Amino acid sequence: MDKTKKKKTLAIVISCIVVILAAVILYIAFGVIGTDSKVVYGQSNLVNANKDGSNTTVIDVNTNYQIMNGFGASACWWSQDVGAWDNADEIMQALYDSDKGIGLNIYRYNLGAGSKNDTHILTENRRTECFLNADGTYNFNNDKNAQACLELAKKYAGKDMRLTLFCNSAPVYLTKNGASYCTPYKNEDEPWISNLDKSKYPDFADFCYNSAEYFVNKGYRVTSVSPINEPQYNWAAWYNDDNTYSVNQEGCYYSKYEARDLLKTFVKKFKGSDLDKKGVKVSMFESGSMEGDDSSCAAYMDCILGRGPKYVFKNAKLRKYFKEVSMHSYWSGADTKKNAKNYFSDKYSKYSVAATEYCQMTDDKNSGVYDLIAKEKKGTNGTSIKYGVAMANTIVDDLTIMNANEWDWWTACSYGTYTDGLIYLDEDNHENLDFSKRYYCLGNFSKFIKEGAVRVACSSGVKNVRSVAFVNEDNTVVTVYVNNNDKKAYTTIDCEGDYAVYTTDRDNDIAKTDFGKAGKVKVSLPASSVVTVVYEAK
């Protein structure tokens, strides 16, 4: 072979090596060779239909968006009591039975950190038992009342109920200060410090793995373990005037780097394990709000999944493992969510979004209830229809702007007068249950939109009437309308097969207000209402 041919051959070999190395780097960095597939957010242009005032619902079943996991709520911090009540069965049926209740199918179980005897936590029912003992052994007989509620939920929802195990804090036996929250800061400028040392990350992962294994072995369908709840907040106790200190609940701050390293430990523990093979996944982190560019949520996302030079190799395993981001809907209006949508679409389009927590914070001007509460000039549990409609608007925002594949209310049951309950409980009279309009408005979604349902393009054709539509796996079409008008409205919809209309307003609670055979149906939408139309598609 002459020198010229040798040089050409060498050049080809080198070029091939370069290409192969580049491909390997791309695979390591991005998990795929090539670019991410884009996720379409929001609605189609059908949302702008019917400007002629024809009041006709337009549904395009060929324009598909996310596939739903379902709807749910957490068992904090009521199940520790309710599980021992005589009417626990009634309460859980109301939440998880599809016929006699609102048909929730997702149960968020709090893996307590062991603050049961910690009087610094002001509210007693926010103190939790822990499965882990101080000597490293386990006692799964703990938290028996909460487990009783969980068992009843499965009884009504069925064995396919999705169970999420989430942690507000690592067990107290693992934390730096032996508590489920951070020691009070001496001044406001003091840097926030995580209460969990890096050396304890494997122990925390073991705790969550062993807890998940316990529930799987009991026959529960555990779909996720969520170790990091709202890491961008400090979760610290505060000093009182007498130099004692108090705190509201368990919680743990993590910097973005600590969150990333903790998740690496969890992924190492779970990936390829027996639990992994049974469908148990680790949740990335649960952001305290839905935020876009230049936000704390974005900073955590970039650190955990970022593709820049300083992250390219560090994050490869995390990018390949995670498929979903969990975000809470607090403090997030439609504009904030649109910003988050744009951020996700540009940088992390292959990751789906789960809206895993929300209640109506009384000082949140994005909640839809701030003005209502201000007008009332007093504390309120917000059980009226206006609060239910406000919640329904949040659900529609999350489903249509963020393409959320899951939507969970914060706490299913509550005490007192705060706007965080679906059902309000009376500690003195257990039979006295107050079902809020939020409960029924959520039911207009959860009772009819099932796991596996596909969202399709939809427009109500009516001003100030929001709408969202799904096709269930059994081919039923579900359309939910939210009438934000203070007067009655109507729309028409072409139904195939039998149809039924269910209404929640001031006077009705998911009441069957109309039904019949296929045809063009005029749907009545009462003032301030949530209305669901279900029909059998051909």
C-alpha positions in Angstrom: 0.0 0.0 0.0 1.5 3.4 -1.0 1.8 6.3 1.4 -1.2 8.2 -0.1 -3.5 5.2 0.4 -2.2 4.7 3.9 -3.0 8.4 4.7 -6.5 8.1 3.3 -7.1 4.9 5.1 -5.9 6.4 8.4 -8.0 9.4 7.9 -11.1 7.3 7.3 -10.4 5.2 10.4 -9.9 8.3 12.5 -13.1 9.8 11.2 -15.0 6.7 12.1 -13.6 6.7 15.6 -14.6 10.3 16.0 -18.1 9.6 14.8 -18.4 6.6 17.1 -17.1 8.6 20.1 -19.5 11.4 19.3 -22.3 9.0 19.2 -21.3 7.4 22.5 -21.0 10.9 24.1 -24.5 11.8 22.8 -25.9 8.6 24.1 -24.4 9.1 27.5 -25.4 12.8 27.6 -28.9 12.5 26.3 -29.9 8.9 26.6 -30.6 8.8 22.8 -28.8 9.5 19.7 -30.6 12.5 18.2 -33.0 15.0 19.8 -36.0 14.5 22.1 -39.4 14.1 20.6 -41.5 17.2 21.2 -44.5 17.1 23.4 -47.4 19.3 22.2 -48.8 21.5 25.0 -52.1 23.1 25.4 -55.1 22.9 23.2 -55.4 22.9 19.4 -56.6 25.9 17.5 -60.1 24.6 18.2 -60.1 26.6 21.4 -60.6 29.6 19.3 -63.6 28.1 17.4 -67.1 29.4 17.3 -66.4 33.1 17.4 -69.7 33.4 15.6 -71.5 32.7 18.9 -72.9 29.4 17.7 -72.4 27.9 21.2 -71.4 24.5 19.8 -68.9 22.2 21.4 -66.1 21.1 19.0 -64.2 17.9 19.8 -61.4 16.6 17.7 -60.7 13.0 18.8 -57.8 12.8 16.4 -55.8 15.5 18.2 -54.4 13.7 21.2 -52.5 15.0 24.2 -51.6 13.2 27.4 -52.7 9.9 28.8 -54.1 10.1 32.3 -52.9 8.3 35.4 -55.9 9.6 37.2 -57.0 11.7 40.2 -56.2 11.5 43.8 -55.5 13.1 47.2 -53.1 12.6 50.2 -53.9 11.0 53.5 -52.1 13.7 55.5 -52.9 14.3 58.3 -56.2 12.9 59.0 -55.9 9.2 58.3 -54.0 8.7 61.6 -57.3 9.5 63.3 -60.0 8.4 60.9 -58.7 4.8 60.6 -60.0 4.2 64.2 -63.4 5.9 63.6 -66.6 3.9 63.3 -67.4 5.7 60.0 -64.0 5.3 58.4 -65.6 3.0 55.8 -68.1 5.6 54.9 -65.4 8.3 54.4 -63.2 6.1 52.3 -66.1 4.9 50.2 -67.0 8.6 49.5 -63.5 9.2 48.2 -62.6 6.1 46.3 -65.8 4.3 45.2 -66.8 5.2 41.6 -70.5 4.6 42.1 -71.2 6.0 45.6 -68.2 8.3 45.8 -66.1 10.4 43.5 -63.9 7.5 42.3 -60.4 8.7 43.1 -57.8 6.1 42.0 -54.5 7.6 43.4 -53.6 7.4 47.1 -50.7 9.5 48.4 -49.5 7.8 51.6 -47.1 9.8 53.9 -44.1 7.8 55.1 -43.9 9.5 58.5 -40.5 10.5 59.9 -41.2 9.6 63.5 -42.2 12.9 65.1 -45.1 11.3 67.1 -43.9 12.6 70.4 -42.4 15.9 69.2 -44.4 18.7 70.9 -42.6 21.3 68.9 -44.9 20.5 66.1 -47.9 22.6 67.0 -50.7 20.5 65.6 -50.8 17.0 67.2 -52.2 15.2 64.1 -49.2 16.4 62.0 -46.9 14.3 64.2 -46.2 11.0 62.6 -45.1 7.5 63.4 -42.3 5.9 61.5 -41.8 2.3 60.3 -38.0 2.6 61.2 -36.9 2.1 64.8 -33.9 3.8 66.4 -31.9 0.5 66.3 -32.4 0.1 62.5 -35.2 -2.5 62.7 -38.7 -2.0 61.3 -42.1 -2.1 62.9 -44.7 -2.1 60.1 -47.5 -2.3 62.8 -46.9 1.4 63.3 -49.3 3.9 61.7 -52.1 1.3 61.9 -54.9 3.8 61.6 -53.5 5.3 58.4 -52.9 1.8 57.1 -56.6 1.0 57.9 -57.7 3.9 55.7 -55.4 2.8 52.9 -56.9 -0.7 53.0 -60.4 0.7 52.8 -59.4 2.9 49.8 -58.2 -0.2 48.0 -61.4 -2.0 48.9 -63.4 0.6 47.0 -60.9 1.7 44.3 -59.8 -1.9 43.5 -56.4 -3.6 43.4 -55.3 -1.3 40.5 -55.4 1.8 42.7 -52.2 3.7 42.3 -50.2 4.2 45.6 -47.6 6.9 46.0 -45.4 6.8 49.1 -44.0 10.3 49.8 -41.7 11.7 52.5 -41.7 15.2 54.0 -38.6 14.3 55.9 -36.2 11.4 56.3 -36.7 9.4 59.6 -35.6 11.3 62.6 -33.0 8.6 63.4 -31.1 9.7 60.2 -31.3 13.5 60.4 -28.6 15.8 61.8 -30.6 17.1 64.7 -32.8 14.1 65.4 -35.9 16.0 64.3 -38.1 16.0 61.2 -37.4 19.7 60.5 -34.5 22.0 60.5 -33.2 23.7 63.7 -34.4 27.3 63.9 -32.1 29.9 62.1 -30.6 32.6 64.3 -31.1 35.2 61.7 -32.7 35.6 58.3 -29.4 35.8 56.5 -28.2 32.4 57.7 -27.7 30.0 54.8 -30.3 27.3 54.6 -28.9 23.9 55.5 -30.3 20.4 54.8 -31.2 18.3 57.8 -29.9 15.2 56.1 -26.2 14.5 55.8 -25.0 13.0 52.6 -23.6 10.0 54.5 -27.2 9.0 55.4 -28.5 9.0 51.8 -28.1 5.3 51.4 -29.9 4.7 54.7 -32.8 6.9 53.6 -33.0 5.0 50.3 -33.1 1.7 52.2 -35.9 3.0 54.3 -38.0 4.0 51.3 -37.2 0.7 49.5 -38.1 -1.5 52.5 -41.3 0.5 53.1 -42.3 0.1 49.4 -41.5 -3.6 49.5 -43.8 -4.0 52.5 -46.7 -2.5 50.7 -46.1 -4.4 47.5 -46.0 -7.6 49.4 -49.4 -6.7 50.9 -50.9 -6.5 47.5 -50.7 -2.8 46.8 -49.9 -1.4 43.4 -47.1 1.0 44.4 -46.3 3.2 41.4 -43.9 5.7 42.9 -41.7 6.6 45.9 -41.3 10.3 46.3 -38.4 11.2 48.7 -38.1 15.0 48.1 -41.0 17.2 48.9 -40.8 20.9 48.0 -37.0 21.1 48.5 -36.8 24.8 47.7 -38.3 25.8 51.1 -36.3 25.8 54.3 -38.7 23.9 56.5 -37.1 25.3 59.6 -38.6 25.8 63.1 -38.9 29.3 64.5 -38.0 30.8 67.8 -40.8 32.1 70.1 -40.5 35.1 72.4 -39.5 32.9 75.3 -36.7 31.3 73.3 -38.6 28.0 72.8 -39.2 27.0 69.3 -42.2 25.7 67.2 -42.8 24.3 63.7 -45.9 23.5 61.7 -44.9 20.2 60.1 -42.2 17.8 59.0 -40.1 19.0 56.1 -36.5 19.0 54.7 -34.7 21.5 52.6 -32.2 20.3 49.9 -30.1 22.4 47.7 -30.3 21.6 44.0 -27.0 19.7 44.2 -28.1 17.8 47.3 -31.4 16.9 45.6 -29.4 15.6 42.6 -27.1 13.5 44.7 -29.9 12.1 46.8 -31.7 11.1 43.6 -28.6 9.4 42.3 -28.5 7.3 45.5 -32.2 6.4 45.2 -31.9 5.5 41.5 -28.9 3.3 42.2 -31.0 1.5 44.9 -34.2 1.1 42.8 -33.1 0.7 39.2 -33.1 -2.9 38.1 -34.4 -4.1 41.6 -37.3 -6.4 42.2 -39.4 -3.4 42.9 -38.4 -1.8 39.7 -39.5 -4.9 37.8 -42.9 -4.6 39.6 -43.4 -1.0 38.4 -42.2 1.0 41.4 -40.3 4.1 40.3 -38.6 7.0 42.1 -40.2 10.4 41.6 -37.7 13.1 40.7 -38.7 15.9 43.2 -41.9 17.6 43.9 -41.6 21.3 43.2 -43.5 23.6 45.4 -45.0 25.4 42.4 -45.2 25.3 38.6 -42.5 27.7 37.5 -40.6 28.4 34.3 -37.3 30.1 33.4 -35.3 31.8 36.1 -37.1 30.0 38.9 -36.1 27.7 41.7 -37.9 24.9 39.9 -35.9 25.5 36.8 -32.7 25.6 38.7 -33.4 22.2 40.3 -34.4 20.8 36.9 -31.3 22.1 35.2 -29.1 20.7 38.0 -30.8 17.2 37.9 -31.3 16.9 34.1 -29.2 19.7 32.6 -27.3 19.1 29.4 -24.7 21.9 29.6 -21.0 21.1 29.7 -20.8 20.9 33.5 -23.7 18.5 33.7 -23.4 16.4 30.5 -21.9 13.3 32.2 -23.0 13.8 35.8 -26.7 13.7 34.9 -26.8 11.0 32.1 -28.2 8.3 34.4 -30.8 10.6 35.8 -32.0 11.7 32.4 -32.3 8.2 31.2 -34.2 7.0 34.4 -36.7 9.8 34.9 -39.8 10.2 32.6 -41.9 12.5 34.7 -41.7 15.7 36.8 -43.9 16.2 39.8 -45.1 19.8 40.5 -47.5 21.4 42.9 -50.0 23.9 41.7 -49.6 26.4 44.6 -48.8 30.0 43.7 -49.1 29.3 40.0 -51.6 31.1 37.9 -52.2 30.5 34.2 -49.4 32.9 33.1 -46.9 31.2 35.4 -48.0 27.8 34.0 -47.6 29.1 30.4 -44.1 30.2 31.3 -43.4 26.7 32.7 -44.9 25.1 29.7 -42.5 27.0 27.4 -39.6 26.1 29.6 -40.5 22.4 29.5 -41.2 22.5 25.8 -37.8 24.1 25.0 -35.6 22.1 27.3 -37.3 18.9 28.6 -40.0 18.0 26.2 -39.8 14.3 26.7 -40.7 14.5 30.4 -44.4 14.5 31.4 -45.8 16.5 34.2 -47.8 15.2 37.2 -49.7 17.8 39.3 -49.4 16.1 42.6 -50.6 18.6 45.2 -52.9 21.7 45.5 -55.2 23.4 47.9 -56.5 26.9 47.9 -54.0 29.0 49.9 -55.9 31.8 51.5 -53.2 34.4 50.7 -52.5 33.2 47.1 -53.8 35.6 44.6 -53.5 33.0 41.9 -55.9 30.6 43.8 -59.1 32.1 42.4 -60.5 32.5 45.9 -58.4 35.4 47.3 -61.0 38.0 46.5 -63.8 35.8 47.9 -62.0 35.4 51.2 -61.1 39.1 51.3 -64.8 40.0 50.9 -65.8 37.6 53.7 -63.3 39.2 56.0 -62.9 36.1 58.1 -61.5 32.6 57.9 -63.4 30.2 55.8 -63.3 26.6 54.8 -64.6 27.6 51.4 -67.3 25.0 51.0 -69.5 27.0 48.6 -69.7 26.5 44.8 -67.5 29.5 44.0 -64.5 27.7 45.6 -65.3 24.5 43.8 -65.4 26.3 40.4 -62.1 28.0 41.3 -60.6 24.6 41.9 -62.1 23.3 38.6 -60.4 26.1 36.7 -57.0 25.1 38.3 -57.6 21.5 37.2 -58.4 22.6 33.6 -55.3 24.8 33.6 -53.1 22.0 34.7 -54.6 19.5 32.2 -54.5 21.8 29.2 -51.6 24.1 29.8 -49.2 21.7 31.5 -50.6 18.5 30.0 -50.6 17.0 33.5 -51.2 13.3 33.5 -52.2 13.2 37.1 -54.1 15.7 39.3 -54.1 15.4 43.1 -55.7 17.5 45.7 -53.6 18.1 48.8 -55.5 16.6 51.7 -58.7 14.6 51.3 -60.1 15.4 54.7 -59.5 18.4 57.0 -60.4 19.9 60.3 -61.2 23.5 61.1 -61.8 26.4 58.7 -58.9 26.4 56.2 -59.5 26.0 52.5 -57.7 22.6 52.2 -60.4 20.0 52.6 -62.6 18.0 50.3 -64.5 16.6 53.3 -64.4 18.4 56.7 -64.3 16.4 59.8 -65.6 17.0 63.3 -63.2 15.6 66.0 -66.0 15.7 68.6 -68.8 14.2 66.4 -67.3 11.8 63.8 -70.7 11.4 62.1 -70.8 15.1 61.3 -69.2 15.2 57.8 -69.2 18.4 55.7 -68.8 17.7 52.0 -67.5 20.8 50.3 -68.4 21.8 46.8 -64.8 21.1 46.0 -65.4 17.5 46.7 -68.2 17.3 44.1 -66.5 19.5 41.5 -63.5 17.2 41.6 -65.8 14.3 41.3 -67.0 15.8 38.0 -63.6 14.9 36.7 -62.4 11.9 38.8 -65.7 10.0 38.7 -65.7 9.8 34.9 -62.1 10.3 33.6 -60.3 7.0 34.2 -56.7 5.9 34.2 -55.6 5.4 30.5 -58.0 8.1 29.2 -56.5 10.2 26.4 -57.1 14.0 26.4 -58.4 15.3 23.0 -58.9 18.8 21.6 -62.0 20.5 22.8 -63.7 23.9 22.7 -66.9 24.8 24.5 -67.8 27.5 22.1 -69.1 29.6 24.9 -67.5 32.7 26.4 -66.1 32.2 29.9 -66.9 28.5 29.8 -63.8 26.3 30.1 -63.8 22.8 28.7 -61.7 19.7 28.6 -62.4 16.3 26.9 -61.1 12.8 27.2 -61.7 9.4 25.6 -61.6 6.5 28.1 -60.2 3.1 27.2 -63.8 1.8 26.9 -64.4 4.4 24.2 -66.6 6.7 26.3 -66.1 10.4 25.7 -66.0 12.6 28.8 -66.3 16.4 28.4 -66.1 18.6 31.5 -67.4 22.2 31.4 -66.6 25.0 33.9 -69.1 27.9 33.7 -67.4 30.9 35.1 -70.4 33.1 34.3 -72.8 34.4 37.0 -75.7 33.4 34.7 -76.9 30.3 32.9 -75.3 29.4 29.6 -75.6 26.5 27.2 -73.7 24.6 24.5 -74.7 21.9 22.1 -72.7 18.7 21.6 -73.1 15.9 19.1 -73.4 12.7 21.1 -73.0 9.2 19.8 -74.8 6.4 21.6 -76.4 6.9 25.0 -75.4 10.1 26.9 -75.8 11.5 30.4 -75.2 14.9 31.9 -74.0 15.4 35.5 -74.2 18.8 37.2 -72.6 20.4 40.2 -73.8 23.9 41.1 -75.3 25.7 44.1 -78.2 23.2 44.2 -76.8 20.0 42.7 -74.0 17.6 43.6 -72.9 15.6 40.5 -76.6 15.2 39.9 -77.7 13.4 36.7 -79.6 16.3 35.1 -80.2 14.9 31.6 -79.8 11.6 29.7 -80.9 10.1 26.4 -80.0 8.7 23.0 -77.6 9.9 20.4 -78.1 13.2 18.8 -77.4 16.9 19.0 -77.8 17.6 22.8 -78.4 21.1 24.2 -76.3 21.1 27.5 -77.5 23.4 30.2 -74.7 25.1 32.1 -76.0 26.7 35.3 -74.4 29.8 36.7 -71.1 29.0 38.5 -71.2 25.3 37.7 -69.1 22.3 36.7 -71.0 20.0 34.2 -69.9 16.7 32.8 -71.2 15.0 29.6 -70.5 11.4 29.1 -71.4 9.5 25.9 -70.6 6.3 24.2 -68.5 6.8 21.1 -69.0 4.5 18.1 
